[in-house]
Amino acid sequence: MDLSPLQLSLSSAQVQKKVASLAPLLLAWYDQNKRELPWRQDNSAYRVWVSEIMLQQTRVAAVIPYFERFMQALPTVQALAQADETALAKLWEGLGYYSRMRNLQKAAQKVVSDYNGVLPNDYEALLKLPGIGEYTAGAVASIAYGIAVAAVDGNVYRVLARLLSSPADIALPKVKQAFKLVDELMLSPTRPGDFNQAMMELGATVCLPNTAPNCPVCPLSAHCLGLKNKTAAALPNKSPKKPRRIEQKTVVLFCKGGKVLLQKRPPKGLLAGLWEFIMFDDFLQPEELPAYLEQKGIKPLSISALGQAKHIFSHVEWHMTGYEVQVNDFPLRAGMVWATPEEIGSTYAIASALNAYKQALLSSQLSLF
């Protein structure tokens, strides 16, 4: 067992001895302090799987209403596999990272075709489904099926880095693998699902990110080297990401007869398959816009500024300026539709990057007629 990437002051044998008895402490704390969350009310594989996909890079509070609506609309794997693309995108609208949604449906279709509509109760088989990596496979296998396998996410890396006072860079694959070995040493063989949830719960509610941990209420504080060495608040170490690329956009809500023009994004790439208002890859000032549009064969009747907005993706930032433009006609292309505000609210999934302009539309700030 190679724990050398963790750069610890303890030997592997000492680490094993230290963590071997911690599961009962953690589980006792979890039994008393776990949050009541909708996906914990029923540990069926489908509900666990959908919740874990939604929770990737998304806060619990934000996920709860999405999860409840999703389960009401698509209560089974079969329903998800057969869901209309437009309706599915609308259910996911605002959660972001839409590739998760597409992989979710692809995996559901494979589960229906290959496993009679039931997620496999096998860790390796779960790993072969679209969009399921080691963490999600471990979560589903342990929580839904009681299989003794680890599920290590960012919360767990943070807890372990502080528990062992490890200065290692948790962005490195070899460090993540070593931490997974430690987690497997701690794992309760009789309650693996509860153990995995307890570790995540501890990281989400006590051993908090980007701040000092709440050590006085931590069930592991007596065993925490980070607390003993006064290093916990500075851990974990993680190498900085590359600076995001900035892209400037002009967002135009073309309006005619009470409707707004939408276009569908390409089936691959950023925000694939979602609907958006018309966008140009230039940051146009009000005095520049009329001539710019006329060059494209668009004759504006009136132009109103809608202000600026910014949206941050993982690797890029959109800096946007927006306008409402009244027109009598527009050179339509394939993938464009005229939609009412009601249809935008109920049917068409608009990229969340454009929320500022969508809200301007839905709050009737535009002079559509």
C-alpha positions as CSV (number, residue, x, y, z in Angstrom):
1,M,0.0,0.0,0.0
2,D,1.7,3.1,-1.2
3,L,0.8,6.3,0.8
4,S,4.0,8.1,0.0
5,P,2.3,10.7,-2.3
6,L,0.5,12.0,0.8
7,Q,3.8,13.2,2.3
8,L,2.8,12.1,5.8
9,S,4.8,12.0,9.0
10,L,3.3,8.6,9.7
11,S,4.2,5.3,8.1
12,S,1.6,3.3,6.2
13,A,1.2,0.9,9.2
14,Q,0.7,3.8,11.5
15,V,-1.9,5.3,9.2
16,Q,-3.7,2.0,9.1
17,K,-3.8,1.7,12.9
18,K,-4.9,5.3,13.3
19,V,-7.9,5.1,10.9
20,A,-9.0,1.5,11.5
21,S,-11.2,2.4,14.5
22,L,-12.8,5.7,13.3
23,A,-15.8,4.4,11.4
24,P,-17.9,3.7,14.5
25,L,-17.3,7.3,15.8
26,L,-18.3,8.7,12.4
27,L,-21.4,6.6,12.0
28,A,-22.6,7.4,15.5
29,W,-22.3,11.1,14.7
30,Y,-24.0,10.6,11.3
31,D,-27.0,8.8,12.9
32,Q,-27.6,11.8,15.2
33,N,-26.7,14.6,12.8
34,K,-27.5,13.7,9.2
35,R,-29.6,16.0,7.2
36,E,-33.1,14.8,6.0
37,L,-32.7,14.9,2.2
38,P,-35.2,13.6,-0.3
39,W,-32.9,11.1,-1.9
40,R,-32.2,9.6,1.6
41,Q,-35.8,8.8,2.1
42,D,-35.6,6.0,-0.5
43,N,-32.2,4.5,-1.2
44,S,-33.2,2.9,-4.5
45,A,-30.4,2.8,-7.1
46,Y,-32.2,5.2,-9.5
47,R,-32.8,7.9,-6.9
48,V,-29.3,7.6,-5.5
49,W,-27.8,7.8,-9.0
50,V,-29.9,10.8,-10.2
51,S,-29.1,12.7,-7.0
52,E,-25.4,12.0,-7.2
53,I,-25.3,13.2,-10.8
54,M,-27.2,16.4,-9.9
55,L,-25.0,17.0,-6.8
56,Q,-21.8,17.1,-8.9
57,Q,-20.4,20.7,-8.6
58,T,-23.9,21.9,-7.3
59,R,-25.0,22.8,-3.8
60,V,-27.4,20.6,-1.9
61,A,-29.9,23.4,-1.4
62,A,-30.0,24.1,-5.1
63,V,-30.5,20.4,-6.1
64,I,-33.4,19.6,-3.8
65,P,-36.2,21.3,-5.9
66,Y,-34.7,20.0,-9.1
67,F,-34.5,16.4,-7.7
68,E,-38.1,16.5,-6.5
69,R,-39.4,17.8,-9.8
70,F,-37.3,15.3,-11.8
71,M,-38.6,12.4,-9.7
72,Q,-42.2,13.5,-10.1
73,A,-41.8,13.8,-13.9
74,L,-39.5,10.8,-14.5
75,P,-39.9,8.4,-11.6
76,T,-38.2,5.4,-13.3
77,V,-35.2,4.5,-15.4
78,Q,-37.6,3.7,-18.2
79,A,-39.3,7.1,-18.0
80,L,-35.9,8.8,-18.2
81,A,-34.7,6.7,-21.1
82,Q,-37.8,7.6,-23.1
83,A,-38.0,11.2,-22.1
84,D,-38.5,13.9,-24.8
85,E,-35.2,15.8,-25.3
86,T,-37.0,19.2,-25.0
87,A,-38.9,18.2,-21.8
88,L,-35.7,16.7,-20.2
89,A,-33.7,19.9,-20.9
90,K,-36.5,22.0,-19.4
91,L,-36.4,19.8,-16.2
92,W,-32.6,20.4,-16.0
93,E,-32.7,24.1,-16.9
94,G,-30.6,26.1,-14.5
95,L,-28.6,23.2,-13.0
96,G,-25.8,23.8,-15.5
97,Y,-23.2,21.3,-16.7
98,Y,-25.7,19.9,-19.2
99,S,-23.4,17.1,-20.3
100,R,-24.5,15.4,-17.1
101,M,-28.1,15.5,-18.3
102,R,-27.2,14.0,-21.7
103,N,-25.1,11.2,-20.1
104,L,-27.8,10.5,-17.6
105,Q,-30.3,9.7,-20.4
106,K,-27.7,7.8,-22.4
107,A,-27.0,5.7,-19.4
108,A,-30.7,5.1,-18.7
109,Q,-31.1,3.9,-22.3
110,K,-28.3,1.5,-21.8
111,V,-29.7,0.2,-18.5
112,V,-33.0,-0.4,-20.2
113,S,-31.4,-2.2,-23.2
114,D,-28.8,-4.2,-21.3
115,Y,-30.1,-4.6,-17.7
116,N,-33.9,-4.7,-18.0
117,G,-34.3,-1.2,-16.6
118,V,-32.5,-1.9,-13.3
119,L,-29.1,-0.4,-12.6
120,P,-26.5,-3.2,-12.1
121,N,-25.6,-4.1,-8.6
122,D,-21.9,-4.4,-9.6
123,Y,-19.3,-1.6,-9.2
124,E,-17.4,-2.5,-12.4
125,A,-20.6,-2.6,-14.5
126,L,-21.7,0.7,-13.1
127,L,-18.4,2.2,-14.2
128,K,-19.1,1.3,-17.8
129,L,-22.3,3.4,-18.0
130,P,-22.0,6.9,-19.6
131,G,-21.3,9.7,-17.1
132,I,-20.5,7.4,-14.2
133,G,-17.0,7.6,-12.7
134,E,-15.4,6.0,-9.7
135,Y,-17.1,8.3,-7.2
136,T,-20.7,7.9,-8.6
137,A,-20.2,4.1,-9.1
138,G,-19.0,3.8,-5.5
139,A,-22.0,5.9,-4.2
140,V,-24.6,3.9,-6.0
141,A,-23.0,0.5,-5.2
142,S,-22.6,1.3,-1.5
143,I,-25.7,3.3,-0.7
144,A,-28.2,1.4,-2.9
145,Y,-26.7,-2.1,-2.8
146,G,-24.6,-2.2,0.4
147,I,-21.4,-3.1,-1.5
148,A,-18.3,-2.3,0.5
149,V,-16.6,0.1,-1.9
150,A,-15.4,3.7,-1.3
151,A,-16.9,6.8,-2.7
152,V,-14.4,9.7,-2.5
153,D,-15.4,13.2,-3.5
154,G,-14.0,16.7,-2.8
155,N,-15.5,16.7,0.7
156,V,-13.8,13.4,1.5
157,Y,-10.4,14.5,0.2
158,R,-10.6,17.6,2.4
159,V,-11.5,15.6,5.5
160,L,-8.7,13.1,5.0
161,A,-6.1,15.8,4.2
162,R,-6.9,17.5,7.5
163,L,-7.2,14.3,9.4
164,L,-3.7,13.2,8.4
165,S,-2.3,16.7,8.1
166,S,-1.2,15.9,4.5
167,P,0.4,18.8,2.5
168,A,0.0,16.9,-0.7
169,D,-1.7,18.5,-3.8
170,I,-5.2,16.9,-4.0
171,A,-5.4,17.9,-7.7
172,L,-2.8,15.2,-8.5
173,P,-4.2,11.8,-9.5
174,K,-1.6,9.9,-7.5
175,V,-2.6,11.8,-4.4
176,K,-6.3,11.1,-5.0
177,Q,-5.5,7.4,-5.4
178,A,-3.6,7.4,-2.1
179,F,-6.4,9.1,-0.2
180,K,-8.8,6.5,-1.7
181,L,-6.7,3.8,-0.1
182,V,-6.9,5.5,3.2
183,D,-10.7,5.8,2.9
184,E,-10.9,2.1,2.1
185,L,-9.0,1.4,5.3
186,M,-11.7,3.4,7.2
187,L,-14.7,2.0,5.4
188,S,-17.3,0.2,7.4
189,P,-17.9,-3.2,5.8
190,T,-21.3,-3.5,7.4
191,R,-22.6,0.0,6.7
192,P,-20.6,1.1,3.6
193,G,-23.4,3.4,2.2
194,D,-23.9,5.2,5.5
195,F,-20.1,5.5,6.0
196,N,-19.7,7.1,2.6
197,Q,-22.5,9.5,3.2
198,A,-21.2,10.3,6.7
199,M,-17.8,11.2,5.3
200,M,-19.4,13.5,2.7
201,E,-21.8,14.9,5.4
202,L,-18.8,15.7,7.6
203,G,-17.1,17.6,4.8
204,A,-20.2,19.5,3.8
205,T,-21.4,20.6,7.3
206,V,-18.4,20.5,9.7
207,C,-15.0,20.2,8.0
208,L,-16.0,23.1,5.7
209,P,-14.2,24.2,2.5
210,N,-12.4,27.6,2.2
211,T,-12.6,28.3,5.9
212,A,-11.6,27.0,9.3
213,P,-13.3,23.7,10.1
214,N,-15.7,23.5,13.0
215,C,-13.5,21.3,15.1
216,P,-15.4,21.4,18.4
217,V,-18.3,19.5,17.0
218,C,-16.3,17.1,14.8
219,P,-16.5,13.4,15.9
220,L,-13.0,12.8,14.7
221,S,-11.3,15.8,16.3
222,A,-9.5,13.8,19.0
223,H,-7.8,11.9,16.2
224,C,-7.1,14.8,13.8
225,L,-3.5,15.6,13.1
226,G,-4.5,18.8,11.3
227,L,-6.1,20.0,14.5
228,K,-3.2,18.9,16.6
229,N,-0.6,20.5,14.3
230,K,-2.7,23.6,13.7
231,T,-2.6,23.0,9.9
232,A,-6.3,22.1,9.3
233,A,-7.5,25.6,8.3
234,A,-4.8,25.8,5.6
235,L,-5.6,22.3,4.1
236,P,-6.1,20.8,1.7
237,N,-3.5,22.1,-0.7
238,K,-4.6,22.3,-4.3
239,S,-2.7,23.6,-7.3
240,P,-4.5,26.6,-8.9
241,K,-6.5,26.2,-12.1
242,K,-5.4,27.9,-15.3
243,P,-7.0,31.3,-15.8
244,R,-10.3,31.2,-17.5
245,R,-10.5,32.5,-21.1
246,I,-12.8,35.6,-21.4
247,E,-15.2,35.8,-24.3
248,Q,-17.2,38.9,-25.1
249,K,-20.7,38.5,-26.4
250,T,-23.6,40.7,-27.5
251,V,-27.0,39.2,-26.7
252,V,-29.9,40.4,-28.8
253,L,-33.6,39.7,-28.0
254,F,-35.2,40.2,-31.4
255,C,-38.9,40.8,-30.8
256,K,-41.8,40.7,-33.2
257,G,-45.5,40.5,-32.6
258,G,-45.2,39.5,-28.9
259,K,-42.6,36.8,-29.6
260,V,-38.8,36.6,-29.1
261,L,-36.4,34.8,-31.5
262,L,-34.6,31.8,-30.2
263,Q,-31.9,29.6,-31.8
264,K,-30.8,26.1,-30.8
265,R,-27.1,25.6,-30.0
266,P,-25.2,22.9,-31.8
267,P,-25.6,19.3,-30.6
268,K,-22.0,19.2,-29.3
269,G,-19.8,21.5,-27.3
270,L,-20.6,24.1,-24.6
271,L,-24.4,24.2,-23.7
272,A,-25.0,21.7,-26.5
273,G,-28.6,21.5,-27.6
274,L,-30.0,24.3,-25.4
275,W,-31.9,27.3,-26.7
276,E,-30.5,30.8,-26.5
277,F,-31.2,34.3,-27.7
278,I,-29.3,35.5,-30.7
279,M,-25.7,36.1,-29.8
280,F,-22.8,37.8,-31.7
281,D,-19.1,37.3,-30.9
282,D,-18.5,41.0,-30.4
283,F,-19.1,43.4,-27.5
284,L,-21.1,46.0,-29.4
285,Q,-21.8,49.5,-28.0
286,P,-25.3,51.0,-28.6
287,E,-24.0,53.3,-31.4
288,E,-22.4,50.4,-33.2
289,L,-25.3,48.0,-33.2
290,P,-27.6,49.5,-35.9
291,A,-24.9,49.4,-38.6
292,Y,-23.7,46.0,-37.5
293,L,-27.3,44.6,-37.8
294,E,-27.9,46.2,-41.2
295,Q,-24.7,44.6,-42.5
296,K,-26.4,41.2,-41.7
297,G,-29.6,42.2,-43.5
298,I,-31.5,43.1,-40.3
299,K,-33.4,46.3,-40.1
300,P,-34.1,47.3,-36.5
301,L,-37.3,49.4,-35.7
302,S,-36.0,50.2,-32.3
303,I,-33.2,49.3,-30.0
304,S,-33.2,49.3,-26.1
305,A,-30.2,48.5,-24.0
306,L,-30.7,45.6,-21.4
307,G,-27.5,46.1,-19.5
308,Q,-24.4,43.9,-19.0
309,A,-24.1,40.5,-17.4
310,K,-21.3,37.9,-16.7
311,H,-21.4,34.1,-16.5
312,I,-18.6,31.9,-15.4
313,F,-18.1,28.4,-16.8
314,S,-15.3,26.1,-15.6
315,H,-12.8,27.3,-18.3
316,V,-14.3,30.4,-19.8
317,E,-16.2,33.6,-18.8
318,W,-18.8,35.2,-20.9
319,H,-18.9,39.0,-20.6
320,M,-22.1,40.1,-22.2
321,T,-24.0,43.2,-23.2
322,G,-27.7,42.9,-24.1
323,Y,-30.3,44.6,-26.2
324,E,-33.9,44.4,-27.1
325,V,-34.4,44.9,-30.9
326,Q,-37.9,45.3,-32.4
327,V,-38.0,44.0,-36.0
328,N,-40.7,43.4,-38.7
329,D,-38.7,40.6,-40.3
330,F,-35.6,38.5,-39.7
331,P,-33.6,36.1,-42.0
332,L,-34.5,32.9,-40.2
333,R,-32.1,29.9,-40.4
334,A,-32.6,26.3,-39.4
335,G,-32.9,25.8,-35.7
336,M,-34.6,29.2,-35.0
337,V,-38.1,29.7,-33.6
338,W,-40.3,32.6,-32.6
339,A,-41.5,31.9,-29.0
340,T,-43.8,33.7,-26.6
341,P,-42.6,34.5,-23.1
342,E,-45.0,31.8,-21.8
343,E,-43.4,29.2,-24.1
344,I,-39.9,30.3,-22.9
345,G,-41.1,29.9,-19.3
346,S,-42.7,26.5,-19.8
347,T,-41.2,24.7,-22.8
348,Y,-37.8,26.0,-24.1
349,A,-34.8,25.4,-21.9
350,I,-32.7,28.5,-22.1
351,A,-29.0,28.4,-21.2
352,S,-28.6,29.6,-17.6
353,A,-25.7,31.8,-18.8
354,L,-28.5,34.1,-20.2
355,N,-30.6,34.2,-17.1
356,A,-30.3,38.0,-16.7
357,Y,-31.9,38.5,-20.1
358,K,-34.4,35.7,-19.6
359,Q,-35.6,37.3,-16.4
360,A,-35.9,40.7,-18.1
361,L,-38.2,39.0,-20.6
362,L,-40.3,37.1,-18.1
363,S,-40.7,40.1,-15.8
364,S,-42.3,42.0,-18.7
365,Q,-39.5,44.6,-18.9
366,L,-39.6,44.3,-22.7
367,S,-41.9,46.1,-25.0
368,L,-42.8,43.0,-27.0
369,F,-45.9,44.4,-28.8
